[in-house]
Amino acid sequence: MARSILTNGPSSAATLAERLELTPAAVRRHLDHLLDEGLVESREERVYGPRGRGRPAKVFVLTDTGRHAFHQAYDDLATTAMRFIAAAGGDQAVTEFARQRVAEVELRYRELLAQAPEGKKAETLAQALTADGYAASTAEAGHGAQLCQHHCPVAHVAEQFPQLCEAETEVFSRLLGKHVQRLATIAHGDGVCTTHIPGAAPAGPVSDGESARTAR
């Protein structure tokens, strides 16, 4: 269940029951256990744009402890290295490192997106990100789309060095040929890294499971 929340982002108990084909009572037992272990927490669903009537839905998200359970083993080493870079060269050195880090990824993704139809580029980007461990998906959002990354392998490092997020956002803009806007990040305490992509929205939600592996 924790992996389902990691892969799909903040999820209500009803959504989890449907996704995992479990009874509401079984989901509640699992969630209670995860809550007791400090692996998940509940919060009001975050809504972008006009909010409908009624109370916001309650969703469950992974805590820092929960995310640690999913292979974030090198945070301390990475953070120490970033601090050394910052001490030796200042913020500009950190920015240059962040851009260099995503340069190779940009080249690889650019080849994939070049082969994708114009209306499928955001979906293709999400598939590529998922294949690299970011559990990404796309969804309609007004006059555009939202690219959602439900997992970030460098979240704890990016919390101290936002240049990593900024460099990634710059890459998304270049790859999609549009000025995208980062709305939320896991590094800043949000449940999902959310990027708004202006323009035509995809036909519907994008699967981030098996389809992701076809992006390689």
LUMVO-854768 format. One line per 4 residues: number of its first residue (from 1); for each residue x, y, z of C-alpha. Coordinates in Angstrom, 3 decimals. Example, Ala and Ser with C-alpha at 12.3 -4.5 7.8 and 13.67 -1.06 7.14 Angstrom:
1) 12.300:-4.500:7.800  13.670:-1.060:7.140
***
This chain:
1) 0.000:0.000:0.000  2.874:2.359:0.772  4.297:1.622:-2.689  0.934:2.442:-4.248
5) 0.968:5.834:-2.516  4.578:6.368:-3.620  3.793:5.530:-7.238  0.466:7.349:-7.535
9) 0.861:10.173:-5.046  -1.539:11.321:-2.305  -4.433:8.861:-2.239  -7.730:8.621:-0.402
13) -8.775:5.421:1.346  -11.495:4.899:-1.267  -9.010:5.295:-4.112  -6.609:2.841:-2.494
17) -9.384:0.308:-2.027  -10.333:0.528:-5.690  -6.739:0.520:-6.957  -5.645:-2.438:-4.831
21) -8.985:-4.275:-5.024  -9.309:-4.420:-1.244  -12.254:-3.856:1.027  -12.512:-0.492:2.831
25) -12.007:-2.304:6.142  -8.792:-3.935:4.905  -7.497:-0.606:3.631  -8.272:1.047:6.936
29) -6.340:-1.648:8.836  -3.319:-1.218:6.560  -3.465:2.569:6.825  -3.751:2.435:10.616
33) -0.627:0.280:10.707  1.263:2.640:8.408  0.122:5.628:10.473  1.246:3.939:13.699
37) 4.643:3.200:12.121  4.980:6.809:11.021  5.272:5.797:7.356  2.247:7.785:6.148
41) 0.281:10.787:7.329  -3.116:12.180:6.417  -3.777:15.660:5.095  -6.401:17.574:3.167
45) -6.224:17.033:-0.567  -4.465:19.901:-2.272  -6.584:21.430:-5.039  -5.196:23.672:-7.781
49) -7.809:25.983:-9.261  -11.428:26.506:-8.144  -12.528:24.291:-5.286  -15.958:22.709:-5.230
53) -18.356:22.699:-2.334  -17.930:20.489:0.678  -14.980:19.589:2.848  -11.694:18.763:1.108
57) -11.037:15.056:0.780  -8.554:13.461:3.171  -5.620:11.797:1.454  -2.648:9.822:2.691
61) 0.949:10.685:1.787  4.314:9.189:2.634  6.283:10.784:5.444  10.038:11.310:5.326
65) 10.358:8.011:7.193  8.208:6.320:4.587  10.283:7.712:1.748  13.464:6.528:3.434
69) 12.097:3.007:3.132  12.340:3.357:-0.640  16.074:3.373:-1.205  17.136:6.900:-0.223
73) 20.357:5.524:1.221  22.882:8.074:-0.026  21.332:11.346:1.126  24.003:12.082:3.718
77) 26.868:11.543:1.280  25.181:13.602:-1.453  24.372:16.442:0.934  27.958:16.511:2.220
81) 29.258:16.677:-1.350  26.873:19.518:-2.212  27.945:21.445:0.867  31.567:21.058:-0.193
85) 30.732:22.387:-3.667  28.874:25.341:-2.152  31.729:26.130:0.252  34.347:25.908:-2.488
89) 32.551:27.739:-5.282  29.456:29.390:-3.872  25.896:29.248:-5.169  27.002:29.589:-8.786
93) 29.050:26.396:-8.501  26.013:24.579:-7.118  23.900:25.866:-10.011  26.491:24.751:-12.558
97) 26.688:21.321:-10.932  22.885:20.997:-10.970  22.752:21.888:-14.672  25.569:19.493:-15.496
101) 23.778:16.736:-13.585  20.689:16.987:-15.790  22.553:17.624:-19.073  23.033:13.941:-19.866
105) 19.443:13.185:-18.952  18.266:16.004:-21.204  20.107:14.533:-24.173  18.592:11.113:-23.588
109) 15.065:12.476:-23.125  15.361:14.779:-26.132  15.808:11.777:-28.414  12.653:10.190:-26.999
113) 10.565:13.344:-27.277  11.756:14.000:-30.826  10.049:10.767:-31.855  6.803:11.565:-30.015
117) 3.824:13.337:-31.645  3.338:16.924:-30.467  0.330:16.021:-28.345  2.176:13.148:-26.657
121) 5.386:14.862:-25.605  4.333:15.444:-21.987  3.186:11.835:-21.734  6.472:10.622:-23.180
125) 8.406:12.753:-20.699  6.385:11.268:-17.840  7.138:7.758:-19.067  10.852:8.508:-19.273
129) 10.862:9.985:-15.769  9.039:6.945:-14.413  11.609:4.649:-15.983  14.243:6.639:-14.074
133) 12.475:6.189:-10.741  10.367:9.353:-10.475  6.941:7.639:-10.671  5.610:10.342:-12.993
137) 2.214:10.845:-14.598  0.295:13.531:-16.454  -3.259:14.797:-16.009  -5.504:17.414:-17.544
141) -5.415:20.810:-15.815  -7.485:23.628:-17.250  -5.935:24.820:-20.504  -2.897:22.622:-20.118
145) -1.555:19.661:-18.253  0.181:18.852:-14.998  3.274:16.698:-14.871  3.357:14.974:-11.485
149) 6.400:13.240:-10.032  5.294:11.123:-7.093  8.809:10.212:-6.025  12.066:12.153:-5.956
153) 15.300:10.236:-5.276  17.085:13.476:-4.327  14.323:15.138:-2.313  16.330:15.579:0.882
157) 19.288:17.038:-0.961  17.023:19.347:-3.001  15.486:20.571:0.248  18.783:22.288:1.013
161) 19.818:22.945:-2.589  16.794:24.052:-4.645  19.093:24.563:-7.627  18.499:20.861:-8.366
165) 14.768:21.486:-8.825  15.381:24.667:-10.797  17.726:22.930:-13.236  15.211:20.152:-13.756
169) 12.438:22.653:-14.466  14.655:24.397:-17.026  15.163:21.063:-18.774  11.409:20.414:-18.901
173) 10.893:23.804:-20.552  13.532:23.140:-23.178  12.327:19.626:-23.904  8.688:20.653:-24.266
177) 9.401:23.973:-25.969  7.171:25.787:-23.484  7.603:27.871:-20.359  6.549:25.417:-17.664
181) 5.882:26.410:-14.061  6.736:24.362:-10.985  3.752:24.476:-8.625  4.921:22.180:-5.857
185) 7.887:20.020:-4.851  8.408:17.097:-2.524  11.571:18.851:-1.335  9.425:21.686:0.066
189) 7.029:19.354:1.851  4.419:18.782:-0.844  3.188:15.285:-1.557  4.045:15.481:-5.248
193) 6.371:17.502:-7.486  3.861:19.238:-9.769  4.734:21.135:-12.935  2.164:23.009:-15.025
197) 2.526:22.672:-18.785  0.543:25.259:-20.788  -1.257:24.301:-23.967  -3.377:21.368:-25.011
201) -3.913:18.785:-22.299  -3.499:15.047:-22.848  -6.547:12.915:-23.530  -6.508:11.489:-20.017
205) -4.358:10.309:-17.108  -1.167:8.551:-18.118  -0.297:5.150:-16.777  3.019:5.236:-14.947
209) 3.563:1.510:-14.573  4.236:-0.855:-17.409  3.999:1.867:-20.059  6.973:3.640:-18.498
213) 9.316:0.852:-19.409  8.543:1.333:-23.085  10.130:4.801:-22.884  13.627:3.381:-22.562
***
